Amino acid sequence: MVTKEKILSYYPYKKIIKKMFEEDQRMRFSTNWDDKVDEKHLPILKDILNKIGVPTIDKVGIENSKYFIILVIHQDKAKEFQKQFLDLAINENVNKATLAHLTDRVEINYGRKQIYGSQLSFNETTNLLEPKDIKDPKKVNQLREEVGLEPLEDYIEYCNKQQTLQKKK
């Protein structure tokens, strides 16, 4: 159990994680992509992991724990860090759906097929997003359900709608 003193000691990390996440999302949803944002965040993510361990729901709350995982997902130039974090977080009290996205990202970054179908690529012919190779397409929706993700077809439809909206901006 996490004590009140421990919870208070994690408070500064909540603010740091939230600030990084907001910066990350501003950049990703703007027209000005900047790899320097991820590069700037990497040492901070490593420092937080070193100081408090995996930022679990108990330590930093539901949102910040999820934000931390998303920030790790975006560290494609540091795939070893992604894998290290995944290995540490897999049995911790974190959002399993978001961790599934990291699992897929790690699999793809290491040249393997993904498990949950969360990593998409743009098909130039159809002008639609579609999942990168999936390890077991017949079981993907069962696996997604086990971690709290919507069916793959719904996810793809949602992502394509979001992409259409982004293009209209």
N, C-alpha and C positions, 0 to 999 in steps of 0.2 A: 504494500500500500504506500502511496505517495503522501508524505506528511505535508502539513500546511507550510512549514518552512521551505520544503523542497518546491512546492508549488510557487511560492513567492520568488524563489531563486530562478525559476524558469521564466518569469514574467518578461524580463528584457528580451529573451529569445523570441517570444511571441511577437513583439513589436518588430524585431529585425526580420523575421520570416514574412510577416504581413507586408512590410515595406518592400522587400525584395519581390514578393509575388505581385504586388501592384505594379511595380516597375516592369516586371517581366510581361505582364498582360498588356500594359500600355504599349510596349514595343511590339508585341506580337499582333495586336489588333490595329496597328497603325500602318501607314504606308512606308515607314522608315525602319526597315529591318536593321538591327544592329547586333552583330555577334559579340560585341564588347560587353553587352549586358550580361550574357551568360558567362563570359570570361571573368567579369567582375564578381559575379555571384559564387563561382566555384570555391575560392579560398574561404569565403564566409560559410558556405555550406559545410565544408570540411571541418572548419573550426567549431561550428555548432555540434556536429556529430562527435567530434573529439571531446568536447566539454560536457555535453549532456547525454550522449548516446543517441539512439534513435528518438526523434521528437514524436513521441507517442501521443495518443489522445489524452492520456492521463497527465502528461507533462505540459503540453502546449495547447490542448483543446482540439476539437474535431477539425475546425477549419484550418488552423495553422499546421496541424499534422498532415492534412491533405495538401496544403500549399507546399510544404517542404518536399513531398514526394513529387509533385508537379515540377518544382524547380530542379529536382534531380533528373526527372525525365528529360528535361531540356538540355542536359549536359552531354550532348552527343559527342563532343570532342574529348570527353573524359569517361569513356565507356567502362574503364576499370573501376572508377568511382561509382558509376551507376550499379555495376555488378556487386561491388563491395556493400553498398547501401542495401541493395535488394537482399543479399544474404543475411545481413543483420536484421532487417525489418520483417522478414517473412513470417516469423513467429511472434511478432510484437502486436500490441494493441494499436493498429493503424487501420485506415480505411482500405479494406480488401479490394474494392473496385478500382481505386486509384493505383494500388499496388499491382493489380493485374495489368494496367497500362504500362507500368514500369517493367514488369516481367516481359511483356511483348516487345518493348523498346530494346531491352537487353538482348533478347533472342535475335531480333532483326539486326542490331548492331554487331552481333557476333556471327552473322551470316546464316542464322538458323531460321526455321519457320516459327511464326508466332503461335501462341496458344489460344488467346482470347479474341483475336481479330481486331484489336483496337488501333493498329497502325495501318494507316491508309496511304494510298498514292493516287495521283491524278492520272486518269486515263485520257490521253490527248484525243483519242478517237471518239469516245462517248462524252467527253467533257464532264465526267463524273468522278468522284472519289470512289475507290474500291479498296477492299482489304488486300494488304500484301499477303504472301503465301501463309496459309494456316496449316498447322501440323495435322489436325484432325477435324476437317470441316463438318463431319457428321455429328461430332460431339461438342462443337463450339458453343452452341446455345445452352447446352446443359452446363458446361464449364462456366459460361458467363453468368448464368443464373446462380450458381453456387457462390459467386463472389459479389452478387448484387448488381450485376450489369443487365441492361435491357437486351432483348434479342438483337443479334447482329444486324438483321434487316432494318430494324427500327433505328439503330445507331447510324448505319450508313445513310438512311433517309434523312435523319436529323443533320448529319454532317454536310450532306449535299445542300440542304436548305440553308444552312449557315453560310456555306461558301457562296451561294447565290446572293444572299443578303450582303455579304462582304463586298462582292463585285459591284453591287449597286451603289455602294457608298462613294 
